[in-house]
Every structure is written in structure tokens, then in C-alpha cells.
């Protein structure tokens, strides 16, 4: 195992599938790479817990490097609105909500698309971009946006449909 991990460490340093500072996920550990050694590497998670991971795990297991090519990721929410709801109003509400969220990037700007005509209403997709950071949970951002959508739609008299 020691030799396997040392060889893996050398390969990591040569091939560079991850670098110090990258946000990665491997073996149910998600965090920022803090060191890459010959035998093992360290990853610090959002709770500041440091995990020592044998280098062979990066080559033998499924490794997700969230920041390999870019620190920006696109995320989407689907929202349904009953027929009769003003389409332009729905699109404006969705765009404004995303644009005003503190973690949603201004560039590229959020995008609202009329995706399809459902049985009971129109289905919209809200695309928005986040900087992939350890302290920004995309699920929390999506949840906050859903709460804001529910509140703004209700205030505007727009009925939400299940988007599925």
C-alpha cells in the first residue's frame, strides 16, 4: 500500500488532476485540498475538519474536482406557473430574485427560459451561476431561491405548479 500511494502521489504531481486549493469530492469527503504529499493528501471540509486521504484513492475512486477547469458552476431550478399567469411577469420575478441573491453571480447573469407547456401551466427554467466555494452550498442557495419564489409569486398572485 505504501508503494502504491507513493506512486499515486507522483502521478498526482505529474498529471495534476487536482491542485492545492481545488474543491473536490472523493469517498464522501468534500472539501478544499490543502496539501498533496507523496503518500497522502489532506482535504479540509466546510466545518474545518481535515481528512487525510491516501493518494491511491484519488486514482482508484471516483474523484469530482469542482474547480478543475472553472470555479463557476451553473445551477437550475424548474418552476411551473398556472396558465393565465402573465408570462413576462413570471420571467421578471424569477430573474430579479436570482439577480438579488447574494451568492448568485452577476456575470454571467441569471437566465430565465420558458421550457415547455405543461398540462396545467407553463414550465420555466431559472439558470444561475455560483462560484464553487466551500462556504457556499448550492442546495442552500436553491432552497433560499424557492422560498423567495414562493413569497414573490404569492404576492403577485401567481400560482405555482409542480414542475415535474
Buried (B, 14 or more C-beta within 10 A) or exposed (E): EEEBBBBBBEBBEEEEEBBEEBBBBBBEBBBBBEEBBBBBBBBBEEEEEEBEBBBBBBBEEEBEBBBBEEBEBEBEBBBBBBEEBEEEBBBBBBBBBBEEBEBBBEEEEBBBBEBEEBEEBBBBBBBBBBEBBBEBBBEEBBEBBBEBBEEBBEEEEBBBBEBE
